[in-house]
Amino acid sequence: MSDPKGYTPEGVKYTFPDDDPYQESNEIYYNMVDFLDDSEVHQIWEIVGKALDRNNIVTTDNESLSVRVYDELTDEDNS
């Protein structure tokens, strides 16, 4: 969890979406790139590259990879 000032408590691995700056909802996400090793990121890039090629999508070669898993906090998570 990170607040608008950039503070992240130790051990917390999720983030609130940008459209919830006051962290009022239960929706959170995990930035999966933070949990993947280099070979896993490379495999994902290969898959994404094939999908781009297959759909004739041309990019600037200045792409970035963002993989998020959205979830909701439960009362159990908050205790």
PDB file with SEQRES, HELIX, SHEET and CRYST1 records, atoms N, CA, C and O in Angstrom:
SEQRES   1 A   79  MET SER ASP PRO LYS GLY TYR THR PRO GLU GLY VAL LYS          
SEQRES   2 A   79  TYR THR PHE PRO ASP ASP ASP PRO TYR GLN GLU SER ASN          
SEQRES   3 A   79  GLU ILE TYR TYR ASN MET VAL ASP PHE LEU ASP ASP SER          
SEQRES   4 A   79  GLU VAL HIS GLN ILE TRP GLU ILE VAL GLY LYS ALA LEU          
SEQRES   5 A   79  ASP ARG ASN ASN ILE VAL THR THR ASP ASN GLU SER LEU          
SEQRES   6 A   79  SER VAL ARG VAL TYR ASP GLU LEU THR ASP GLU ASP ASN          
SEQRES   7 A   79  SER                                                          
HELIX    1 AA1 MET A   32  ASP A   34  5                                   3    
HELIX    2 AA2 ASP A   38  ARG A   54  1                                  17    
SHEET    1 AA1 2 GLU A  27  ASN A  31  0                                        
SHEET    2 AA1 2 ARG A  68  GLU A  72 -1                                        
CRYST1    1.000    1.000    1.000  90.00  90.00  90.00 P 1           1          
ATOM      1  N   MET A   1       0.859  -1.165   0.000  1.00  0.00           N  
ATOM      2  CA  MET A   1       0.000   0.000   0.000  1.00  0.00           C  
ATOM      3  C   MET A   1       0.904   1.226   0.000  1.00  0.00           C  
ATOM      4  O   MET A   1       1.831   1.321   0.803  1.00  0.00           O  
ATOM      5  N   SER A   2       0.635   2.140  -0.884  1.00  0.00           N  
ATOM      6  CA  SER A   2       1.414   3.375  -0.864  1.00  0.00           C  
ATOM      7  C   SER A   2       0.456   4.550  -0.834  1.00  0.00           C  
ATOM      8  O   SER A   2      -0.560   4.552  -1.529  1.00  0.00           O  
ATOM      9  N   ASP A   3       0.777   5.530  -0.043  1.00  0.00           N  
ATOM     10  CA  ASP A   3      -0.095   6.691   0.033  1.00  0.00           C  
ATOM     11  C   ASP A   3       0.374   7.743  -0.965  1.00  0.00           C  
ATOM     12  O   ASP A   3       1.429   7.576  -1.576  1.00  0.00           O  
ATOM     13  N   PRO A   4      -0.390   8.831  -1.145  1.00  0.00           N  
ATOM     14  CA  PRO A   4      -0.011   9.845  -2.127  1.00  0.00           C  
ATOM     15  C   PRO A   4       1.362  10.464  -1.885  1.00  0.00           C  
ATOM     16  O   PRO A   4       1.935  11.065  -2.794  1.00  0.00           O  
ATOM     17  N   LYS A   5       1.896  10.325  -0.680  1.00  0.00           N  
ATOM     18  CA  LYS A   5       3.217  10.883  -0.386  1.00  0.00           C  
ATOM     19  C   LYS A   5       4.333   9.890  -0.689  1.00  0.00           C  
ATOM     20  O   LYS A   5       5.507  10.203  -0.491  1.00  0.00           O  
ATOM     21  N   GLY A   6       3.979   8.690  -1.170  1.00  0.00           N  
ATOM     22  CA  GLY A   6       4.981   7.710  -1.540  1.00  0.00           C  
ATOM     23  C   GLY A   6       5.414   6.789  -0.424  1.00  0.00           C  
ATOM     24  O   GLY A   6       6.351   6.012  -0.610  1.00  0.00           O  
ATOM     25  N   TYR A   7       4.771   6.843   0.729  1.00  0.00           N  
ATOM     26  CA  TYR A   7       5.126   5.978   1.851  1.00  0.00           C  
ATOM     27  C   TYR A   7       4.533   4.593   1.641  1.00  0.00           C  
ATOM     28  O   TYR A   7       3.344   4.462   1.350  1.00  0.00           O  
ATOM     29  N   THR A   8       5.347   3.570   1.785  1.00  0.00           N  
ATOM     30  CA  THR A   8       4.884   2.197   1.687  1.00  0.00           C  
ATOM     31  C   THR A   8       5.313   1.461   2.944  1.00  0.00           C  
ATOM     32  O   THR A   8       6.509   1.291   3.179  1.00  0.00           O  
ATOM     33  N   PRO A   9       4.351   1.018   3.763  1.00  0.00           N  
ATOM     34  CA  PRO A   9       4.721   0.274   4.973  1.00  0.00           C  
ATOM     35  C   PRO A   9       5.483  -1.007   4.617  1.00  0.00           C  
ATOM     36  O   PRO A   9       5.214  -1.634   3.592  1.00  0.00           O  
ATOM     37  N   GLU A  10       6.411  -1.378   5.451  1.00  0.00           N  
ATOM     38  CA  GLU A  10       7.220  -2.563   5.221  1.00  0.00           C  
ATOM     39  C   GLU A  10       6.337  -3.804   5.138  1.00  0.00           C  
ATOM     40  O   GLU A  10       5.433  -3.987   5.953  1.00  0.00           O  
ATOM     41  N   GLY A  11       6.606  -4.651   4.153  1.00  0.00           N  
ATOM     42  CA  GLY A  11       5.891  -5.901   4.008  1.00  0.00           C  
ATOM     43  C   GLY A  11       4.622  -5.816   3.185  1.00  0.00           C  
ATOM     44  O   GLY A  11       4.065  -6.852   2.822  1.00  0.00           O  
ATOM     45  N   VAL A  12       4.144  -4.617   2.877  1.00  0.00           N  
ATOM     46  CA  VAL A  12       2.932  -4.474   2.073  1.00  0.00           C  
ATOM     47  C   VAL A  12       3.319  -4.552   0.609  1.00  0.00           C  
ATOM     48  O   VAL A  12       4.200  -3.824   0.152  1.00  0.00           O  
ATOM     49  N   LYS A  13       2.653  -5.442  -0.130  1.00  0.00           N  
ATOM     50  CA  LYS A  13       3.042  -5.687  -1.515  1.00  0.00           C  
ATOM     51  C   LYS A  13       2.006  -5.214  -2.520  1.00  0.00           C  
ATOM     52  O   LYS A  13       2.173  -5.432  -3.721  1.00  0.00           O  
ATOM     53  N   TYR A  14       0.947  -4.575  -2.060  1.00  0.00           N  
ATOM     54  CA  TYR A  14      -0.077  -4.114  -2.983  1.00  0.00           C  
ATOM     55  C   TYR A  14      -0.099  -2.587  -3.038  1.00  0.00           C  
ATOM     56  O   TYR A  14       0.505  -1.904  -2.211  1.00  0.00           O  
ATOM     57  N   THR A  15      -0.820  -2.072  -4.046  1.00  0.00           N  
ATOM     58  CA  THR A  15      -0.932  -0.640  -4.273  1.00  0.00           C  
ATOM     59  C   THR A  15      -2.395  -0.313  -4.523  1.00  0.00           C  
ATOM     60  O   THR A  15      -3.123  -1.135  -5.080  1.00  0.00           O  
ATOM     61  N   PHE A  16      -2.830   0.858  -4.125  1.00  0.00           N  
ATOM     62  CA  PHE A  16      -4.171   1.313  -4.455  1.00  0.00           C  
ATOM     63  C   PHE A  16      -4.137   1.936  -5.848  1.00  0.00           C  
ATOM     64  O   PHE A  16      -3.144   2.568  -6.210  1.00  0.00           O  
ATOM     65  N   PRO A  17      -5.208   1.772  -6.643  1.00  0.00           N  
ATOM     66  CA  PRO A  17      -5.246   2.377  -7.982  1.00  0.00           C  
ATOM     67  C   PRO A  17      -5.125   3.895  -7.917  1.00  0.00           C  
ATOM     68  O   PRO A  17      -5.483   4.518  -6.917  1.00  0.00           O  
ATOM     69  N   ASP A  18      -4.614   4.482  -9.003  1.00  0.00           N  
ATOM     70  CA  ASP A  18      -4.423   5.937  -9.069  1.00  0.00           C  
ATOM     71  C   ASP A  18      -5.727   6.704  -8.919  1.00  0.00           C  
ATOM     72  O   ASP A  18      -5.730   7.839  -8.442  1.00  0.00           O  
ATOM     73  N   ASP A  19      -6.851   6.083  -9.329  1.00  0.00           N  
ATOM     74  CA  ASP A  19      -8.128   6.790  -9.224  1.00  0.00           C  
ATOM     75  C   ASP A  19      -8.717   6.721  -7.811  1.00  0.00           C  
ATOM     76  O   ASP A  19      -9.861   7.120  -7.594  1.00  0.00           O  
ATOM     77  N   ASP A  20      -7.935   6.216  -6.854  1.00  0.00           N  
ATOM     78  CA  ASP A  20      -8.350   6.160  -5.448  1.00  0.00           C  
ATOM     79  C   ASP A  20      -7.241   6.765  -4.585  1.00  0.00           C  
ATOM     80  O   ASP A  20      -6.652   6.075  -3.753  1.00  0.00           O  
ATOM     81  N   PRO A  21      -6.958   8.062  -4.785  1.00  0.00           N  
ATOM     82  CA  PRO A  21      -5.810   8.667  -4.081  1.00  0.00           C  
ATOM     83  C   PRO A  21      -5.939   8.674  -2.556  1.00  0.00           C  
ATOM     84  O   PRO A  21      -4.935   8.768  -1.850  1.00  0.00           O  
ATOM     85  N   TYR A  22      -7.168   8.574  -2.047  1.00  0.00           N  
ATOM     86  CA  TYR A  22      -7.358   8.586  -0.599  1.00  0.00           C  
ATOM     87  C   TYR A  22      -7.504   7.181  -0.024  1.00  0.00           C  
ATOM     88  O   TYR A  22      -7.769   7.008   1.166  1.00  0.00           O  
ATOM     89  N   GLN A  23      -7.327   6.180  -0.885  1.00  0.00           N  
ATOM     90  CA  GLN A  23      -7.341   4.775  -0.465  1.00  0.00           C  
ATOM     91  C   GLN A  23      -8.609   4.441   0.314  1.00  0.00           C  
ATOM     92  O   GLN A  23      -8.560   3.861   1.399  1.00  0.00           O  
ATOM     93  N   GLU A  24      -9.741   4.821  -0.264  1.00  0.00           N  
ATOM     94  CA  GLU A  24     -11.024   4.629   0.409  1.00  0.00           C  
ATOM     95  C   GLU A  24     -11.733   3.336   0.005  1.00  0.00           C  
ATOM     96  O   GLU A  24     -12.594   2.858   0.743  1.00  0.00           O  
ATOM     97  N   SER A  25     -11.396   2.769  -1.136  1.00  0.00           N  
ATOM     98  CA  SER A  25     -12.086   1.555  -1.573  1.00  0.00           C  
ATOM     99  C   SER A  25     -11.291   0.322  -1.152  1.00  0.00           C  
ATOM    100  O   SER A  25     -10.199   0.434  -0.596  1.00  0.00           O  
ATOM    101  N   ASN A  26     -11.841  -0.827  -1.419  1.00  0.00           N  
ATOM    102  CA  ASN A  26     -11.158  -2.088  -1.112  1.00  0.00           C  
ATOM    103  C   ASN A  26     -10.337  -2.591  -2.285  1.00  0.00           C  
ATOM    104  O   ASN A  26      -9.643  -3.600  -2.159  1.00  0.00           O  
ATOM    105  N   GLU A  27     -10.401  -1.899  -3.445  1.00  0.00           N  
ATOM    106  CA  GLU A  27      -9.681  -2.367  -4.626  1.00  0.00           C  
ATOM    107  C   GLU A  27      -8.189  -2.051  -4.509  1.00  0.00           C  
ATOM    108  O   GLU A  27      -7.800  -0.930  -4.182  1.00  0.00           O  
ATOM    109  N   ILE A  28      -7.380  -3.045  -4.779  1.00  0.00           N  
ATOM    110  CA  ILE A  28      -5.924  -2.889  -4.773  1.00  0.00           C  
ATOM    111  C   ILE A  28      -5.376  -3.648  -5.983  1.00  0.00           C  
ATOM    112  O   ILE A  28      -6.104  -4.388  -6.645  1.00  0.00           O  
ATOM    113  N   TYR A  29      -4.096  -3.456  -6.261  1.00  0.00           N  
ATOM    114  CA  TYR A  29      -3.465  -4.281  -7.292  1.00  0.00           C  
ATOM    115  C   TYR A  29      -2.036  -4.611  -6.876  1.00  0.00           C  
ATOM    116  O   TYR A  29      -1.413  -3.926  -6.065  1.00  0.00           O  
ATOM    117  N   TYR A  30      -1.558  -5.684  -7.466  1.00  0.00           N  
ATOM    118  CA  TYR A  30      -0.171  -6.110  -7.310  1.00  0.00           C  
ATOM    119  C   TYR A  30       0.541  -5.817  -8.615  1.00  0.00           C  
ATOM    120  O   TYR A  30       0.074  -6.238  -9.674  1.00  0.00           O  
ATOM    121  N   ASN A  31       1.651  -5.111  -8.569  1.00  0.00           N  
ATOM    122  CA  ASN A  31       2.468  -4.849  -9.747  1.00  0.00           C  
ATOM    123  C   ASN A  31       3.329  -6.083  -9.973  1.00  0.00           C  
ATOM    124  O   ASN A  31       4.382  -6.232  -9.352  1.00  0.00           O  
ATOM    125  N   MET A  32       2.886  -6.964 -10.856  1.00  0.00           N  
ATOM    126  CA  MET A  32       3.507  -8.272 -11.009  1.00  0.00           C  
ATOM    127  C   MET A  32       4.950  -8.210 -11.494  1.00  0.00           C  
ATOM    128  O   MET A  32       5.726  -9.124 -11.216  1.00  0.00           O  
ATOM    129  N   VAL A  33       5.323  -7.168 -12.202  1.00  0.00           N  
ATOM    130  CA  VAL A  33       6.700  -7.059 -12.677  1.00  0.00           C  
ATOM    131  C   VAL A  33       7.666  -7.042 -11.494  1.00  0.00           C  
ATOM    132  O   VAL A  33       8.809  -7.483 -11.616  1.00  0.00           O  
ATOM    133  N   ASP A  34       7.210  -6.536 -10.357  1.00  0.00           N  
ATOM    134  CA  ASP A  34       8.048  -6.518  -9.159  1.00  0.00           C  
ATOM    135  C   ASP A  34       8.310  -7.922  -8.611  1.00  0.00           C  
ATOM    136  O   ASP A  34       9.272  -8.128  -7.871  1.00  0.00           O  
ATOM    137  N   PHE A  35       7.465  -8.881  -8.968  1.00  0.00           N  
ATOM    138  CA  PHE A  35       7.575 -10.241  -8.436  1.00  0.00           C  
ATOM    139  C   PHE A  35       8.178 -11.229  -9.424  1.00  0.00           C  
ATOM    140  O   PHE A  35       8.441 -12.377  -9.063  1.00  0.00           O  
ATOM    141  N   LEU A  36       8.402 -10.805 -10.664  1.00  0.00           N  
ATOM    142  CA  LEU A  36       8.920 -11.693 -11.705  1.00  0.00           C  
ATOM    143  C   LEU A  36      10.427 -11.544 -11.824  1.00  0.00           C  
ATOM    144  O   LEU A  36      10.977 -10.463 -11.613  1.00  0.00           O  
ATOM    145  N   ASP A  37      11.092 -12.652 -12.168  1.00  0.00           N  
ATOM    146  CA  ASP A  37      12.530 -12.533 -12.435  1.00  0.00           C  
ATOM    147  C   ASP A  37      12.723 -12.155 -13.906  1.00  0.00           C  
ATOM    148  O   ASP A  37      11.762 -12.138 -14.674  1.00  0.00           O  
ATOM    149  N   ASP A  38      13.955 -11.856 -14.295  1.00  0.00           N  
ATOM    150  CA  ASP A  38      14.240 -11.367 -15.643  1.00  0.00           C  
ATOM    151  C   ASP A  38      13.791 -12.336 -16.730  1.00  0.00           C  
ATOM    152  O   ASP A  38      13.281 -11.903 -17.764  1.00  0.00           O  
ATOM    153  N   SER A  39      13.969 -13.634 -16.518  1.00  0.00           N  
ATOM    154  CA  SER A  39      13.581 -14.595 -17.559  1.00  0.00           C  
ATOM    155  C   SER A  39      12.066 -14.637 -17.726  1.00  0.00           C  
ATOM    156  O   SER A  39      11.575 -14.823 -18.840  1.00  0.00           O  
ATOM    157  N   GLU A  40      11.320 -14.467 -16.638  1.00  0.00           N  
ATOM    158  CA  GLU A  40       9.865 -14.444 -16.735  1.00  0.00           C  
ATOM    159  C   GLU A  40       9.380 -13.190 -17.463  1.00  0.00           C  
ATOM    160  O   GLU A  40       8.461 -13.262 -18.279  1.00  0.00           O  
ATOM    161  N   VAL A  41       9.994 -12.045 -17.171  1.00  0.00           N  
ATOM    162  CA  VAL A  41       9.643 -10.810 -17.877  1.00  0.00           C  
ATOM    163  C   VAL A  41       9.955 -10.970 -19.362  1.00  0.00           C  
ATOM    164  O   VAL A  41       9.164 -10.549 -20.207  1.00  0.00           O  
ATOM    165  N   HIS A  42      11.086 -11.566 -19.687  1.00  0.00           N  
ATOM    166  CA  HIS A  42      11.463 -11.790 -21.082  1.00  0.00           C  
ATOM    167  C   HIS A  42      10.430 -12.671 -21.792  1.00  0.00           C  
ATOM    168  O   HIS A  42      10.058 -12.389 -22.931  1.00  0.00           O  
ATOM    169  N   GLN A  43       9.967 -13.732 -21.129  1.00  0.00           N  
ATOM    170  CA  GLN A  43       8.948 -14.614 -21.718  1.00  0.00           C  
ATOM    171  C   GLN A  43       7.660 -13.848 -22.004  1.00  0.00           C  
ATOM    172  O   GLN A  43       7.044 -14.035 -23.053  1.00  0.00           O  
ATOM    173  N   ILE A  44       7.258 -12.996 -21.084  1.00  0.00           N  
ATOM    174  CA  ILE A  44       6.038 -12.206 -21.288  1.00  0.00           C  
ATOM    175  C   ILE A  44       6.220 -11.250 -22.459  1.00  0.00           C  
ATOM    176  O   ILE A  44       5.318 -11.091 -23.281  1.00  0.00           O  
ATOM    177  N   TRP A  45       7.398 -10.609 -22.535  1.00  0.00           N  
ATOM    178  CA  TRP A  45       7.672  -9.707 -23.656  1.00  0.00           C  
ATOM    179  C   TRP A  45       7.607 -10.444 -24.979  1.00  0.00           C  
ATOM    180  O   TRP A  45       7.103  -9.898 -25.960  1.00  0.00           O  
ATOM    181  N   GLU A  46       8.108 -11.679 -25.030  1.00  0.00           N  
ATOM    182  CA  GLU A  46       8.045 -12.458 -26.268  1.00  0.00           C  
ATOM    183  C   GLU A  46       6.592 -12.711 -26.675  1.00  0.00           C  
ATOM    184  O   GLU A  46       6.247 -12.589 -27.851  1.00  0.00           O  
ATOM    185  N   ILE A  47       5.758 -13.055 -25.724  1.00  0.00           N  
ATOM    186  CA  ILE A  47       4.342 -13.296 -25.999  1.00  0.00           C  
ATOM    187  C   ILE A  47       3.663 -12.014 -26.483  1.00  0.00           C  
ATOM    188  O   ILE A  47       2.919 -12.030 -27.464  1.00  0.00           O  
ATOM    189  N   VAL A  48       3.926 -10.904 -25.787  1.00  0.00           N  
ATOM    190  CA  VAL A  48       3.333  -9.624 -26.162  1.00  0.00           C  
ATOM    191  C   VAL A  48       3.821  -9.211 -27.553  1.00  0.00           C  
ATOM    192  O   VAL A  48       3.031  -8.724 -28.362  1.00  0.00           O  
ATOM    193  N   GLY A  49       5.100  -9.397 -27.836  1.00  0.00           N  
ATOM    194  CA  GLY A  49       5.649  -9.057 -29.150  1.00  0.00           C  
ATOM    195  C   GLY A  49       4.987  -9.835 -30.267  1.00  0.00           C  
ATOM    196  O   GLY A  49       4.687  -9.274 -31.320  1.00  0.00           O  
ATOM    197  N   LYS A  50       4.753 -11.132 -30.051  1.00  0.00           N  
ATOM    198  CA  LYS A  50       4.073 -11.952 -31.055  1.00  0.00           C  
ATOM    199  C   LYS A  50       2.644 -11.457 -31.286  1.00  0.00           C  
ATOM    200  O   LYS A  50       2.176 -11.405 -32.424  1.00  0.00           O  
ATOM    201  N   ALA A  51       1.955 -11.093 -30.203  1.00  0.00           N  
ATOM    202  CA  ALA A  51       0.584 -10.581 -30.334  1.00  0.00           C  
ATOM    203  C   ALA A  51       0.574  -9.254 -31.095  1.00  0.00           C  
ATOM    204  O   ALA A  51      -0.301  -9.027 -31.930  1.00  0.00           O  
ATOM    205  N   LEU A  52       1.538  -8.378 -30.814  1.00  0.00           N  
ATOM    206  CA  LEU A  52       1.637  -7.116 -31.542  1.00  0.00           C  
ATOM    207  C   LEU A  52       1.873  -7.366 -33.026  1.00  0.00           C  
ATOM    208  O   LEU A  52       1.211  -6.771 -33.875  1.00  0.00           O  
ATOM    209  N   ASP A  53       2.821  -8.251 -33.335  1.00  0.00           N  
ATOM    210  CA  ASP A  53       3.122  -8.567 -34.738  1.00  0.00           C  
ATOM    211  C   ASP A  53       1.905  -9.153 -35.441  1.00  0.00           C  
ATOM    212  O   ASP A  53       1.583  -8.758 -36.562  1.00  0.00           O  
ATOM    213  N   ARG A  54       1.235 -10.086 -34.792  1.00  0.00           N  
ATOM    214  CA  ARG A  54       0.074 -10.763 -35.369  1.00  0.00           C  
ATOM    215  C   ARG A  54      -1.043  -9.779 -35.701  1.00  0.00           C  
ATOM    216  O   ARG A  54      -1.805  -9.989 -36.644  1.00  0.00           O  
ATOM    217  N   ASN A  55      -1.133  -8.706 -34.922  1.00  0.00           N  
ATOM    218  CA  ASN A  55      -2.183  -7.707 -35.127  1.00  0.00           C  
ATOM    219  C   ASN A  55      -1.683  -6.455 -35.833  1.00  0.00           C  
ATOM    220  O   ASN A  55      -2.357  -5.425 -35.850  1.00  0.00           O  
ATOM    221  N   ASN A  56      -0.478  -6.557 -36.420  1.00  0.00           N  
ATOM    222  CA  ASN A  56       0.119  -5.460 -37.187  1.00  0.00           C  
ATOM    223  C   ASN A  56       0.174  -4.152 -36.402  1.00  0.00           C  
ATOM    224  O   ASN A  56      -0.102  -3.079 -36.938  1.00  0.00           O  
ATOM    225  N   ILE A  57       0.530  -4.258 -35.136  1.00  0.00           N  
ATOM    226  CA  ILE A  57       0.676  -3.076 -34.301  1.00  0.00           C  
ATOM    227  C   ILE A  57       2.159  -2.705 -34.266  1.00  0.00           C  
ATOM    228  O   ILE A  57       3.001  -3.478 -33.809  1.00  0.00           O  
ATOM    229  N   VAL A  58       2.450  -1.516 -34.754  1.00  0.00           N  
ATOM    230  CA  VAL A  58       3.821  -1.024 -34.795  1.00  0.00           C  
ATOM    231  C   VAL A  58       4.006  -0.051 -33.635  1.00  0.00           C  
ATOM    232  O   VAL A  58       3.209   0.870 -33.456  1.00  0.00           O  
ATOM    233  N   THR A  59       5.055  -0.257 -32.855  1.00  0.00           N  
ATOM    234  CA  THR A  59       5.322   0.607 -31.713  1.00  0.00           C  
ATOM    235  C   THR A  59       6.605   1.398 -31.936  1.00  0.00           C  
ATOM    236  O   THR A  59       7.297   1.202 -32.934  1.00  0.00           O  
ATOM    237  N   THR A  60       6.913   2.275 -31.020  1.00  0.00           N  
ATOM    238  CA  THR A  60       8.071   3.164 -31.155  1.00  0.00           C  
ATOM    239  C   THR A  60       9.367   2.537 -30.660  1.00  0.00           C  
ATOM    240  O   THR A  60      10.412   3.187 -30.684  1.00  0.00           O  
ATOM    241  N   ASP A  61       9.320   1.298 -30.216  1.00  0.00           N  
ATOM    242  CA  ASP A  61      10.468   0.630 -29.591  1.00  0.00           C  
ATOM    243  C   ASP A  61      10.842   1.290 -28.264  1.00  0.00           C  
ATOM    244  O   ASP A  61      11.972   1.156 -27.795  1.00  0.00           O  
ATOM    245  N   ASN A  62       9.911   1.985 -27.676  1.00  0.00           N  
ATOM    246  CA  ASN A  62      10.122   2.608 -26.376  1.00  0.00           C  
ATOM    247  C   ASN A  62       8.998   2.165 -25.426  1.00  0.00           C  
ATOM    248  O   ASN A  62       8.455   2.966 -24.665  1.00  0.00           O  
ATOM    249  N   GLU A  63       8.668   0.877 -25.493  1.00  0.00           N  
ATOM    250  CA  GLU A  63       7.558   0.349 -24.718  1.00  0.00           C  
ATOM    251  C   GLU A  63       7.968   0.095 -23.282  1.00  0.00           C  
ATOM    252  O   GLU A  63       9.152   0.024 -22.953  1.00  0.00           O  
ATOM    253  N   SER A  64       6.962  -0.041 -22.438  1.00  0.00           N  
ATOM    254  CA  SER A  64       7.193  -0.501 -21.076  1.00  0.00           C  
ATOM    255  C   SER A  64       6.127  -1.531 -20.755  1.00  0.00           C  
ATOM    256  O   SER A  64       5.015  -1.471 -21.280  1.00  0.00           O  
ATOM    257  N   LEU A  65       6.465  -2.465 -19.898  1.00  0.00           N  
ATOM    258  CA  LEU A  65       5.567  -3.555 -19.561  1.00  0.00           C  
ATOM    259  C   LEU A  65       4.918  -3.281 -18.213  1.00  0.00           C  
ATOM    260  O   LEU A  65       5.601  -2.982 -17.233  1.00  0.00           O  
ATOM    261  N   SER A  66       3.601  -3.383 -18.170  1.00  0.00           N  
ATOM    262  CA  SER A  66       2.855  -3.221 -16.933  1.00  0.00           C  
ATOM    263  C   SER A  66       1.900  -4.399 -16.819  1.00  0.00           C  
ATOM    264  O   SER A  66       1.021  -4.584 -17.661  1.00  0.00           O  
ATOM    265  N   VAL A  67       2.077  -5.184 -15.782  1.00  0.00           N  
ATOM    266  CA  VAL A  67       1.203  -6.325 -15.530  1.00  0.00           C  
ATOM    267  C   VAL A  67       0.670  -6.164 -14.119  1.00  0.00           C  
ATOM    268  O   VAL A  67       1.426  -6.193 -13.148  1.00  0.00           O  
ATOM    269  N   ARG A  68      -0.639  -5.993 -14.018  1.00  0.00           N  
ATOM    270  CA  ARG A  68      -1.268  -5.803 -12.706  1.00  0.00           C  
ATOM    271  C   ARG A  68      -2.295  -6.896 -12.460  1.00  0.00           C  
ATOM    272  O   ARG A  68      -3.016  -7.310 -13.368  1.00  0.00           O  
ATOM    273  N   VAL A  69      -2.348  -7.346 -11.241  1.00  0.00           N  
ATOM    274  CA  VAL A  69      -3.382  -8.268 -10.800  1.00  0.00           C  
ATOM    275  C   VAL A  69      -4.222  -7.500  -9.785  1.00  0.00           C  
ATOM    276  O   VAL A  69      -3.747  -7.130  -8.712  1.00  0.00           O  
ATOM    277  N   TYR A  70      -5.482  -7.271 -10.153  1.00  0.00           N  
ATOM    278  CA  TYR A  70      -6.384  -6.534  -9.269  1.00  0.00           C  
ATOM    279  C   TYR A  70      -7.084  -7.484  -8.317  1.00  0.00           C  
ATOM    280  O   TYR A  70      -7.385  -8.626  -8.664  1.00  0.00           O  
ATOM    281  N   ASP A  71      -7.336  -6.998  -7.118  1.00  0.00           N  
ATOM    282  CA  ASP A  71      -7.997  -7.779  -6.091  1.00  0.00           C  
ATOM    283  C   ASP A  71      -8.719  -6.811  -5.164  1.00  0.00           C  
ATOM    284  O   ASP A  71      -8.647  -5.594  -5.336  1.00  0.00           O  
ATOM    285  N   GLU A  72      -9.405  -7.361  -4.193  1.00  0.00           N  
ATOM    286  CA  GLU A  72     -10.067  -6.541  -3.187  1.00  0.00           C  
ATOM    287  C   GLU A  72      -9.564  -6.942  -1.811  1.00  0.00           C  
ATOM    288  O   GLU A  72      -9.325  -8.119  -1.541  1.00  0.00           O  
ATOM    289  N   LEU A  73      -9.408  -5.963  -0.956  1.00  0.00           N  
ATOM    290  CA  LEU A  73      -9.075  -6.240   0.432  1.00  0.00           C  
ATOM    291  C   LEU A  73     -10.330  -6.751   1.132  1.00  0.00           C  
ATOM    292  O   LEU A  73     -11.433  -6.262   0.890  1.00  0.00           O  
ATOM    293  N   THR A  74     -10.148  -7.722   1.987  1.00  0.00           N  
ATOM    294  CA  THR A  74     -11.267  -8.237   2.769  1.00  0.00           C  
ATOM    295  C   THR A  74     -11.066  -7.813   4.217  1.00  0.00           C  
ATOM    296  O   THR A  74     -10.009  -7.299   4.584  1.00  0.00           O  
ATOM    297  N   ASP A  75     -12.091  -8.035   5.033  1.00  0.00           N  
ATOM    298  CA  ASP A  75     -11.953  -7.728   6.451  1.00  0.00           C  
ATOM    299  C   ASP A  75     -10.797  -8.510   7.059  1.00  0.00           C  
ATOM    300  O   ASP A  75     -10.121  -8.023   7.965  1.00  0.00           O  
ATOM    301  N   GLU A  76     -10.571  -9.723   6.560  1.00  0.00           N  
ATOM    302  CA  GLU A  76      -9.468 -10.563   7.051  1.00  0.00           C  
ATOM    303  C   GLU A  76      -8.118  -9.917   6.755  1.00  0.00           C  
ATOM    304  O   GLU A  76      -7.198  -9.991   7.570  1.00  0.00           O  
ATOM    305  N   ASP A  77      -7.998  -9.274   5.568  1.00  0.00           N  
ATOM    306  CA  ASP A  77      -6.750  -8.602   5.207  1.00  0.00           C  
ATOM    307  C   ASP A  77      -6.484  -7.397   6.103  1.00  0.00           C  
ATOM    308  O   ASP A  77      -5.330  -7.041   6.342  1.00  0.00           O  
ATOM    309  N   ASN A  78      -7.530  -6.781   6.591  1.00  0.00           N  
ATOM    310  CA  ASN A  78      -7.403  -5.554   7.380  1.00  0.00           C  
ATOM    311  C   ASN A  78      -7.212  -5.811   8.866  1.00  0.00           C  
ATOM    312  O   ASN A  78      -7.022  -4.864   9.630  1.00  0.00           O  
ATOM    313  N   SER A  79      -7.257  -7.069   9.295  1.00  0.00           N  
ATOM    314  CA  SER A  79      -7.134  -7.327  10.736  1.00  0.00           C  
ATOM    315  C   SER A  79      -5.731  -7.758  11.101  1.00  0.00           C  
ATOM    316  O   SER A  79      -5.450  -8.016  12.271  1.00  0.00           O  
TER     317      SER A  79                                                      
END                                                                             
